[in-house]
């Protein structure tokens, strides 16, 4: 599996808050550059929130997504 494919596979883990600290740092860096992940992340956050209502995405996560998109 390529590094890019591995990173894209982590999008679901990212949206559910299940990445390690080092994975999160790497994914945040990727998210700043990847329009595909920027487009998919909000939808996956909505799905995760619907499936795991007691575990909403932390505000810090939303702030990072908004910041990454705004930097585009």
PyMOL Python script that loads the backbone (N, CA, C, O; Angstrom):
from pymol import cmd

cmd.read_pdbstr("""\
ATOM      1  N   UNK A   1       0.851  -1.170   0.000  1.00  0.00           N
ATOM      2  CA  UNK A   1       0.000   0.000   0.000  1.00  0.00           C
ATOM      3  C   UNK A   1       0.899   1.235   0.000  1.00  0.00           C
ATOM      4  O   UNK A   1       1.862   1.311   0.762  1.00  0.00           O
ATOM      5  N   UNK A   2       0.580   2.187  -0.849  1.00  0.00           N
ATOM      6  CA  UNK A   2       1.379   3.408  -0.906  1.00  0.00           C
ATOM      7  C   UNK A   2       1.118   4.276   0.326  1.00  0.00           C
ATOM      8  O   UNK A   2       0.114   4.114   1.020  1.00  0.00           O
ATOM      9  N   UNK A   3       2.042   5.197   0.579  1.00  0.00           N
ATOM     10  CA  UNK A   3       1.865   6.108   1.715  1.00  0.00           C
ATOM     11  C   UNK A   3       0.587   6.925   1.548  1.00  0.00           C
ATOM     12  O   UNK A   3      -0.131   7.162   2.519  1.00  0.00           O
ATOM     13  N   UNK A   4       0.298   7.361   0.305  1.00  0.00           N
ATOM     14  CA  UNK A   4      -0.907   8.154   0.072  1.00  0.00           C
ATOM     15  C   UNK A   4      -2.161   7.330   0.342  1.00  0.00           C
ATOM     16  O   UNK A   4      -3.109   7.828   0.949  1.00  0.00           O
ATOM     17  N   UNK A   5      -2.177   6.083  -0.100  1.00  0.00           N
ATOM     18  CA  UNK A   5      -3.334   5.215   0.157  1.00  0.00           C
ATOM     19  C   UNK A   5      -3.501   4.992   1.660  1.00  0.00           C
ATOM     20  O   UNK A   5      -4.622   4.983   2.167  1.00  0.00           O
ATOM     21  N   UNK A   6      -2.392   4.812   2.367  1.00  0.00           N
ATOM     22  CA  UNK A   6      -2.453   4.615   3.824  1.00  0.00           C
ATOM     23  C   UNK A   6      -3.026   5.851   4.506  1.00  0.00           C
ATOM     24  O   UNK A   6      -3.870   5.749   5.396  1.00  0.00           O
ATOM     25  N   UNK A   7      -2.559   7.015   4.080  1.00  0.00           N
ATOM     26  CA  UNK A   7      -3.064   8.277   4.647  1.00  0.00           C
ATOM     27  C   UNK A   7      -4.556   8.416   4.363  1.00  0.00           C
ATOM     28  O   UNK A   7      -5.318   8.780   5.259  1.00  0.00           O
ATOM     29  N   UNK A   8      -4.985   8.135   3.146  1.00  0.00           N
ATOM     30  CA  UNK A   8      -6.406   8.250   2.817  1.00  0.00           C
ATOM     31  C   UNK A   8      -7.237   7.268   3.636  1.00  0.00           C
ATOM     32  O   UNK A   8      -8.367   7.581   4.010  1.00  0.00           O
ATOM     33  N   UNK A   9      -6.696   6.090   3.918  1.00  0.00           N
ATOM     34  CA  UNK A   9      -7.397   5.127   4.761  1.00  0.00           C
ATOM     35  C   UNK A   9      -7.562   5.647   6.188  1.00  0.00           C
ATOM     36  O   UNK A   9      -8.468   5.219   6.904  1.00  0.00           O
ATOM     37  N   UNK A  10      -6.706   6.554   6.597  1.00  0.00           N
ATOM     38  CA  UNK A  10      -6.774   7.091   7.957  1.00  0.00           C
ATOM     39  C   UNK A  10      -7.858   8.162   8.119  1.00  0.00           C
ATOM     40  O   UNK A  10      -8.129   8.596   9.239  1.00  0.00           O
ATOM     41  N   UNK A  11      -8.469   8.582   7.034  1.00  0.00           N
ATOM     42  CA  UNK A  11      -9.486   9.634   7.136  1.00  0.00           C
ATOM     43  C   UNK A  11     -10.610   9.236   8.087  1.00  0.00           C
ATOM     44  O   UNK A  11     -11.054  10.051   8.896  1.00  0.00           O
ATOM     45  N   UNK A  12     -11.064   8.010   7.998  1.00  0.00           N
ATOM     46  CA  UNK A  12     -12.132   7.564   8.897  1.00  0.00           C
ATOM     47  C   UNK A  12     -11.659   7.560  10.344  1.00  0.00           C
ATOM     48  O   UNK A  12     -12.393   7.973  11.242  1.00  0.00           O
ATOM     49  N   UNK A  13     -10.442   7.096  10.569  1.00  0.00           N
ATOM     50  CA  UNK A  13      -9.896   7.117  11.934  1.00  0.00           C
ATOM     51  C   UNK A  13      -9.760   8.548  12.442  1.00  0.00           C
ATOM     52  O   UNK A  13      -9.986   8.823  13.620  1.00  0.00           O
ATOM     53  N   UNK A  14      -9.394   9.441  11.556  1.00  0.00           N
ATOM     54  CA  UNK A  14      -9.262  10.863  11.904  1.00  0.00           C
ATOM     55  C   UNK A  14     -10.614  11.426  12.347  1.00  0.00           C
ATOM     56  O   UNK A  14     -10.711  12.104  13.370  1.00  0.00           O
ATOM     57  N   UNK A  15     -11.644  11.138  11.571  1.00  0.00           N
ATOM     58  CA  UNK A  15     -12.957  11.720  11.872  1.00  0.00           C
ATOM     59  C   UNK A  15     -13.603  11.117  13.106  1.00  0.00           C
ATOM     60  O   UNK A  15     -14.535  11.696  13.664  1.00  0.00           O
ATOM     61  N   UNK A  16     -13.116   9.960  13.540  1.00  0.00           N
ATOM     62  CA  UNK A  16     -13.662   9.364  14.762  1.00  0.00           C
ATOM     63  C   UNK A  16     -12.726   9.540  15.952  1.00  0.00           C
ATOM     64  O   UNK A  16     -12.989   9.020  17.037  1.00  0.00           O
ATOM     65  N   UNK A  17     -11.620  10.283  15.745  1.00  0.00           N
ATOM     66  CA  UNK A  17     -10.695  10.562  16.842  1.00  0.00           C
ATOM     67  C   UNK A  17      -9.874   9.367  17.257  1.00  0.00           C
ATOM     68  O   UNK A  17      -9.498   9.251  18.424  1.00  0.00           O
ATOM     69  N   UNK A  18      -9.588   8.475  16.327  1.00  0.00           N
ATOM     70  CA  UNK A  18      -8.883   7.241  16.666  1.00  0.00           C
ATOM     71  C   UNK A  18      -7.477   7.150  16.085  1.00  0.00           C
ATOM     72  O   UNK A  18      -6.997   6.050  15.812  1.00  0.00           O
ATOM     73  N   UNK A  19      -6.818   8.271  15.895  1.00  0.00           N
ATOM     74  CA  UNK A  19      -5.427   8.270  15.456  1.00  0.00           C
ATOM     75  C   UNK A  19      -4.514   8.527  16.648  1.00  0.00           C
ATOM     76  O   UNK A  19      -4.881   9.214  17.601  1.00  0.00           O
ATOM     77  N   UNK A  20      -3.327   7.962  16.570  1.00  0.00           N
ATOM     78  CA  UNK A  20      -2.327   8.265  17.598  1.00  0.00           C
ATOM     79  C   UNK A  20      -1.870   9.710  17.390  1.00  0.00           C
ATOM     80  O   UNK A  20      -2.171  10.320  16.364  1.00  0.00           O
ATOM     81  N   UNK A  21      -1.167  10.236  18.334  1.00  0.00           N
ATOM     82  CA  UNK A  21      -0.668  11.625  18.233  1.00  0.00           C
ATOM     83  C   UNK A  21       0.185  11.815  16.976  1.00  0.00           C
ATOM     84  O   UNK A  21       0.004  12.792  16.250  1.00  0.00           O
ATOM     85  N   UNK A  22       1.102  10.899  16.717  1.00  0.00           N
ATOM     86  CA  UNK A  22       1.972  11.042  15.539  1.00  0.00           C
ATOM     87  C   UNK A  22       1.182  10.884  14.246  1.00  0.00           C
ATOM     88  O   UNK A  22       1.461  11.576  13.267  1.00  0.00           O
ATOM     89  N   UNK A  23       0.203   9.988  14.227  1.00  0.00           N
ATOM     90  CA  UNK A  23      -0.655   9.838  13.042  1.00  0.00           C
ATOM     91  C   UNK A  23      -1.481  11.096  12.821  1.00  0.00           C
ATOM     92  O   UNK A  23      -1.672  11.529  11.685  1.00  0.00           O
ATOM     93  N   UNK A  24      -1.968  11.679  13.908  1.00  0.00           N
ATOM     94  CA  UNK A  24      -2.762  12.900  13.811  1.00  0.00           C
ATOM     95  C   UNK A  24      -1.941  14.048  13.226  1.00  0.00           C
ATOM     96  O   UNK A  24      -2.432  14.790  12.374  1.00  0.00           O
ATOM     97  N   UNK A  25      -0.721  14.195  13.668  1.00  0.00           N
ATOM     98  CA  UNK A  25       0.154  15.250  13.147  1.00  0.00           C
ATOM     99  C   UNK A  25       0.375  15.048  11.651  1.00  0.00           C
ATOM    100  O   UNK A  25       0.281  15.997  10.872  1.00  0.00           O
ATOM    101  N   UNK A  26       0.670  13.811  11.251  1.00  0.00           N
ATOM    102  CA  UNK A  26       0.896  13.511   9.835  1.00  0.00           C
ATOM    103  C   UNK A  26      -0.365  13.749   9.021  1.00  0.00           C
ATOM    104  O   UNK A  26      -0.301  14.271   7.909  1.00  0.00           O
ATOM    105  N   UNK A  27      -1.524  13.363   9.579  1.00  0.00           N
ATOM    106  CA  UNK A  27      -2.765  13.542   8.822  1.00  0.00           C
ATOM    107  C   UNK A  27      -3.133  15.012   8.717  1.00  0.00           C
ATOM    108  O   UNK A  27      -3.607  15.450   7.668  1.00  0.00           O
ATOM    109  N   UNK A  28      -2.930  15.774   9.762  1.00  0.00           N
ATOM    110  CA  UNK A  28      -3.193  17.220   9.694  1.00  0.00           C
ATOM    111  C   UNK A  28      -2.370  17.863   8.582  1.00  0.00           C
ATOM    112  O   UNK A  28      -2.871  18.705   7.837  1.00  0.00           O
ATOM    113  N   UNK A  29      -1.114  17.463   8.477  1.00  0.00           N
ATOM    114  CA  UNK A  29      -0.249  17.975   7.409  1.00  0.00           C
ATOM    115  C   UNK A  29      -0.810  17.590   6.042  1.00  0.00           C
ATOM    116  O   UNK A  29      -0.854  18.416   5.131  1.00  0.00           O
ATOM    117  N   UNK A  30      -1.231  16.353   5.905  1.00  0.00           N
ATOM    118  CA  UNK A  30      -1.815  15.883   4.651  1.00  0.00           C
ATOM    119  C   UNK A  30      -3.102  16.651   4.324  1.00  0.00           C
ATOM    120  O   UNK A  30      -3.320  17.048   3.180  1.00  0.00           O
ATOM    121  N   UNK A  31      -3.936  16.853   5.325  1.00  0.00           N
ATOM    122  CA  UNK A  31      -5.225  17.511   5.111  1.00  0.00           C
ATOM    123  C   UNK A  31      -5.059  18.934   4.585  1.00  0.00           C
ATOM    124  O   UNK A  31      -5.890  19.412   3.812  1.00  0.00           O
ATOM    125  N   UNK A  32      -4.006  19.599   4.993  1.00  0.00           N
ATOM    126  CA  UNK A  32      -3.762  20.962   4.499  1.00  0.00           C
ATOM    127  C   UNK A  32      -3.512  20.976   2.995  1.00  0.00           C
ATOM    128  O   UNK A  32      -3.710  22.003   2.345  1.00  0.00           O
ATOM    129  N   UNK A  33      -3.081  19.852   2.437  1.00  0.00           N
ATOM    130  CA  UNK A  33      -2.718  19.808   1.019  1.00  0.00           C
ATOM    131  C   UNK A  33      -3.682  19.010   0.146  1.00  0.00           C
ATOM    132  O   UNK A  33      -3.650  19.156  -1.076  1.00  0.00           O
ATOM    133  N   UNK A  34      -4.520  18.192   0.716  1.00  0.00           N
ATOM    134  CA  UNK A  34      -5.345  17.258  -0.063  1.00  0.00           C
ATOM    135  C   UNK A  34      -6.793  17.730  -0.173  1.00  0.00           C
ATOM    136  O   UNK A  34      -7.559  17.660   0.789  1.00  0.00           O
ATOM    137  N   UNK A  35      -7.145  18.203  -1.340  1.00  0.00           N
ATOM    138  CA  UNK A  35      -8.526  18.670  -1.557  1.00  0.00           C
ATOM    139  C   UNK A  35      -9.533  17.527  -1.436  1.00  0.00           C
ATOM    140  O   UNK A  35     -10.661  17.740  -0.991  1.00  0.00           O
ATOM    141  N   UNK A  36      -9.135  16.317  -1.829  1.00  0.00           N
ATOM    142  CA  UNK A  36     -10.021  15.170  -1.723  1.00  0.00           C
ATOM    143  C   UNK A  36     -10.408  14.922  -0.262  1.00  0.00           C
ATOM    144  O   UNK A  36     -11.587  14.756   0.050  1.00  0.00           O
ATOM    145  N   UNK A  37      -9.429  14.899   0.618  1.00  0.00           N
ATOM    146  CA  UNK A  37      -9.719  14.684   2.040  1.00  0.00           C
ATOM    147  C   UNK A  37     -10.468  15.872   2.632  1.00  0.00           C
ATOM    148  O   UNK A  37     -11.338  15.687   3.482  1.00  0.00           O
ATOM    149  N   UNK A  38     -10.146  17.080   2.199  1.00  0.00           N
ATOM    150  CA  UNK A  38     -10.854  18.269   2.678  1.00  0.00           C
ATOM    151  C   UNK A  38     -12.334  18.170   2.333  1.00  0.00           C
ATOM    152  O   UNK A  38     -13.188  18.561   3.129  1.00  0.00           O
ATOM    153  N   UNK A  39     -12.637  17.650   1.155  1.00  0.00           N
ATOM    154  CA  UNK A  39     -14.031  17.521   0.728  1.00  0.00           C
ATOM    155  C   UNK A  39     -14.748  16.391   1.459  1.00  0.00           C
ATOM    156  O   UNK A  39     -15.931  16.509   1.777  1.00  0.00           O
ATOM    157  N   UNK A  40     -14.040  15.300   1.726  1.00  0.00           N
ATOM    158  CA  UNK A  40     -14.662  14.130   2.346  1.00  0.00           C
ATOM    159  C   UNK A  40     -14.795  14.237   3.862  1.00  0.00           C
ATOM    160  O   UNK A  40     -15.731  13.677   4.434  1.00  0.00           O
ATOM    161  N   UNK A  41     -13.890  14.936   4.515  1.00  0.00           N
ATOM    162  CA  UNK A  41     -13.864  14.970   5.981  1.00  0.00           C
ATOM    163  C   UNK A  41     -15.181  15.442   6.608  1.00  0.00           C
ATOM    164  O   UNK A  41     -15.679  14.780   7.518  1.00  0.00           O
ATOM    165  N   UNK A  42     -15.764  16.558   6.160  1.00  0.00           N
ATOM    166  CA  UNK A  42     -17.007  16.998   6.805  1.00  0.00           C
ATOM    167  C   UNK A  42     -18.120  15.951   6.739  1.00  0.00           C
ATOM    168  O   UNK A  42     -18.876  15.792   7.698  1.00  0.00           O
ATOM    169  N   UNK A  43     -18.224  15.245   5.627  1.00  0.00           N
ATOM    170  CA  UNK A  43     -19.259  14.216   5.486  1.00  0.00           C
ATOM    171  C   UNK A  43     -19.001  13.051   6.442  1.00  0.00           C
ATOM    172  O   UNK A  43     -19.931  12.510   7.041  1.00  0.00           O
ATOM    173  N   UNK A  44     -17.741  12.676   6.575  1.00  0.00           N
ATOM    174  CA  UNK A  44     -17.417  11.586   7.491  1.00  0.00           C
ATOM    175  C   UNK A  44     -17.624  11.994   8.947  1.00  0.00           C
ATOM    176  O   UNK A  44     -18.013  11.166   9.771  1.00  0.00           O
ATOM    177  N   UNK A  45     -17.366  13.264   9.272  1.00  0.00           N
ATOM    178  CA  UNK A  45     -17.654  13.739  10.631  1.00  0.00           C
ATOM    179  C   UNK A  45     -19.149  13.647  10.921  1.00  0.00           C
ATOM    180  O   UNK A  45     -19.551  13.246  12.013  1.00  0.00           O
ATOM    181  N   UNK A  46     -19.965  14.016   9.947  1.00  0.00           N
ATOM    182  CA  UNK A  46     -21.420  13.929  10.129  1.00  0.00           C
ATOM    183  C   UNK A  46     -21.848  12.481  10.337  1.00  0.00           C
ATOM    184  O   UNK A  46     -22.656  12.187  11.219  1.00  0.00           O
ATOM    185  N   UNK A  47     -21.304  11.575   9.521  1.00  0.00           N
ATOM    186  CA  UNK A  47     -21.653  10.161   9.671  1.00  0.00           C
ATOM    187  C   UNK A  47     -21.192   9.627  11.022  1.00  0.00           C
ATOM    188  O   UNK A  47     -21.931   8.906  11.692  1.00  0.00           O
ATOM    189  N   UNK A  48     -19.987   9.975  11.420  1.00  0.00           N
ATOM    190  CA  UNK A  48     -19.473   9.507  12.709  1.00  0.00           C
ATOM    191  C   UNK A  48     -20.332  10.032  13.854  1.00  0.00           C
ATOM    192  O   UNK A  48     -20.629   9.296  14.794  1.00  0.00           O
ATOM    193  N   UNK A  49     -20.729  11.293  13.780  1.00  0.00           N
ATOM    194  CA  UNK A  49     -21.562  11.876  14.832  1.00  0.00           C
ATOM    195  C   UNK A  49     -22.918  11.174  14.905  1.00  0.00           C
ATOM    196  O   UNK A  49     -23.473  10.990  15.988  1.00  0.00           O
ATOM    197  N   UNK A  50     -23.444  10.785  13.742  1.00  0.00           N
ATOM    198  CA  UNK A  50     -24.729  10.085  13.724  1.00  0.00           C
ATOM    199  C   UNK A  50     -24.605   8.670  14.278  1.00  0.00           C
ATOM    200  O   UNK A  50     -25.511   8.173  14.947  1.00  0.00           O
ATOM    201  N   UNK A  51     -23.480   8.031  13.994  1.00  0.00           N
ATOM    202  CA  UNK A  51     -23.284   6.657  14.440  1.00  0.00           C
ATOM    203  C   UNK A  51     -22.792   6.569  15.878  1.00  0.00           C
ATOM    204  O   UNK A  51     -23.052   5.585  16.571  1.00  0.00           O
ATOM    205  N   UNK A  52     -22.086   7.593  16.320  1.00  0.00           N
ATOM    206  CA  UNK A  52     -21.512   7.609  17.666  1.00  0.00           C
ATOM    207  C   UNK A  52     -21.962   8.907  18.347  1.00  0.00           C
ATOM    208  O   UNK A  52     -21.135   9.782  18.600  1.00  0.00           O
ATOM    209  N   UNK A  53     -23.246   9.043  18.645  1.00  0.00           N
ATOM    210  CA  UNK A  53     -23.755  10.316  19.157  1.00  0.00           C
ATOM    211  C   UNK A  53     -23.141  10.759  20.480  1.00  0.00           C
ATOM    212  O   UNK A  53     -23.130  11.952  20.783  1.00  0.00           O
ATOM    213  N   UNK A  54     -22.637   9.830  21.262  1.00  0.00           N
ATOM    214  CA  UNK A  54     -22.029  10.198  22.540  1.00  0.00           C
ATOM    215  C   UNK A  54     -20.571  10.631  22.380  1.00  0.00           C
ATOM    216  O   UNK A  54     -19.937  11.034  23.354  1.00  0.00           O
ATOM    217  N   UNK A  55     -20.045  10.554  21.178  1.00  0.00           N
ATOM    218  CA  UNK A  55     -18.646  10.895  20.937  1.00  0.00           C
ATOM    219  C   UNK A  55     -18.506  11.897  19.789  1.00  0.00           C
ATOM    220  O   UNK A  55     -17.926  11.567  18.754  1.00  0.00           O
ATOM    221  N   UNK A  56     -19.022  13.099  19.955  1.00  0.00           N
ATOM    222  CA  UNK A  56     -18.873  14.070  18.872  1.00  0.00           C
ATOM    223  C   UNK A  56     -17.408  14.437  18.672  1.00  0.00           C
ATOM    224  O   UNK A  56     -16.588  14.306  19.580  1.00  0.00           O
ATOM    225  N   UNK A  57     -17.103  14.893  17.483  1.00  0.00           N
ATOM    226  CA  UNK A  57     -15.731  15.313  17.196  1.00  0.00           C
ATOM    227  C   UNK A  57     -15.356  16.467  18.117  1.00  0.00           C
ATOM    228  O   UNK A  57     -16.155  17.384  18.307  1.00  0.00           O
ATOM    229  N   UNK A  58     -14.170  16.440  18.683  1.00  0.00           N
ATOM    230  CA  UNK A  58     -13.735  17.535  19.545  1.00  0.00           C
ATOM    231  C   UNK A  58     -13.676  18.850  18.772  1.00  0.00           C
ATOM    232  O   UNK A  58     -13.382  18.860  17.577  1.00  0.00           O
ATOM    233  N   UNK A  59     -13.950  19.931  19.441  1.00  0.00           N
ATOM    234  CA  UNK A  59     -13.911  21.252  18.805  1.00  0.00           C
ATOM    235  C   UNK A  59     -12.546  21.511  18.167  1.00  0.00           C
ATOM    236  O   UNK A  59     -12.458  22.139  17.112  1.00  0.00           O
ATOM    237  N   UNK A  60     -11.493  21.029  18.806  1.00  0.00           N
ATOM    238  CA  UNK A  60     -10.144  21.201  18.265  1.00  0.00           C
ATOM    239  C   UNK A  60     -10.030  20.578  16.868  1.00  0.00           C
ATOM    240  O   UNK A  60      -9.357  21.124  15.994  1.00  0.00           O
ATOM    241  N   UNK A  61     -10.680  19.452  16.669  1.00  0.00           N
ATOM    242  CA  UNK A  61     -10.647  18.786  15.366  1.00  0.00           C
ATOM    243  C   UNK A  61     -11.337  19.633  14.318  1.00  0.00           C
ATOM    244  O   UNK A  61     -10.807  19.814  13.222  1.00  0.00           O
ATOM    245  N   UNK A  62     -12.513  20.157  14.638  1.00  0.00           N
ATOM    246  CA  UNK A  62     -13.236  21.016  13.693  1.00  0.00           C
ATOM    247  C   UNK A  62     -12.404  22.250  13.367  1.00  0.00           C
ATOM    248  O   UNK A  62     -12.349  22.677  12.213  1.00  0.00           O
ATOM    249  N   UNK A  63     -11.765  22.818  14.367  1.00  0.00           N
ATOM    250  CA  UNK A  63     -10.936  24.007  14.144  1.00  0.00           C
ATOM    251  C   UNK A  63      -9.796  23.708  13.188  1.00  0.00           C
ATOM    252  O   UNK A  63      -9.475  24.527  12.326  1.00  0.00           O
ATOM    253  N   UNK A  64      -9.179  22.533  13.333  1.00  0.00           N
ATOM    254  CA  UNK A  64      -8.085  22.159  12.424  1.00  0.00           C
ATOM    255  C   UNK A  64      -8.585  21.988  10.998  1.00  0.00           C
ATOM    256  O   UNK A  64      -7.903  22.382  10.053  1.00  0.00           O
ATOM    257  N   UNK A  65      -9.761  21.410  10.832  1.00  0.00           N
ATOM    258  CA  UNK A  65     -10.315  21.222   9.486  1.00  0.00           C
ATOM    259  C   UNK A  65     -10.609  22.571   8.847  1.00  0.00           C
ATOM    260  O   UNK A  65     -10.225  22.822   7.705  1.00  0.00           O
ATOM    261  N   UNK A  66     -11.288  23.433   9.583  1.00  0.00           N
ATOM    262  CA  UNK A  66     -11.622  24.760   9.054  1.00  0.00           C
ATOM    263  C   UNK A  66     -10.344  25.516   8.709  1.00  0.00           C
ATOM    264  O   UNK A  66     -10.263  26.144   7.653  1.00  0.00           O
ATOM    265  N   UNK A  67      -9.373  25.463   9.567  1.00  0.00           N
ATOM    266  CA  UNK A  67      -8.108  26.156   9.331  1.00  0.00           C
ATOM    267  C   UNK A  67      -7.417  25.605   8.087  1.00  0.00           C
ATOM    268  O   UNK A  67      -6.908  26.376   7.272  1.00  0.00           O
ATOM    269  N   UNK A  68      -7.392  24.294   7.932  1.00  0.00           N
ATOM    270  CA  UNK A  68      -6.739  23.690   6.773  1.00  0.00           C
ATOM    271  C   UNK A  68      -7.439  24.095   5.480  1.00  0.00           C
ATOM    272  O   UNK A  68      -6.785  24.355   4.470  1.00  0.00           O
ATOM    273  N   UNK A  69      -8.745  24.146   5.514  1.00  0.00           N
ATOM    274  CA  UNK A  69      -9.505  24.540   4.306  1.00  0.00           C
ATOM    275  C   UNK A  69      -9.307  26.022   4.011  1.00  0.00           C
ATOM    276  O   UNK A  69      -9.153  26.410   2.853  1.00  0.00           O
ATOM    277  N   UNK A  70      -9.309  26.833   5.031  1.00  0.00           N
ATOM    278  CA  UNK A  70      -9.129  28.278   4.837  1.00  0.00           C
ATOM    279  C   UNK A  70      -7.754  28.623   4.286  1.00  0.00           C
ATOM    280  O   UNK A  70      -7.592  29.632   3.599  1.00  0.00           O
ATOM    281  N   UNK A  71      -6.765  27.791   4.586  1.00  0.00           N
ATOM    282  CA  UNK A  71      -5.415  28.036   4.091  1.00  0.00           C
ATOM    283  C   UNK A  71      -5.304  27.791   2.606  1.00  0.00           C
ATOM    284  O   UNK A  71      -4.310  28.183   1.994  1.00  0.00           O
ATOM    285  N   UNK A  72      -6.281  27.161   2.014  1.00  0.00           N
ATOM    286  CA  UNK A  72      -6.284  26.903   0.577  1.00  0.00           C
ATOM    287  C   UNK A  72      -6.538  28.153  -0.126  1.00  0.00           C
ATOM    288  O   UNK A  72      -6.584  28.171  -1.356  1.00  0.00           O
TER     289      UNK A  72
END
""", "prot")
cmd.dss("prot")
cmd.show_as("cartoon", "prot")
cmd.util.cbc("prot")
cmd.orient("prot")
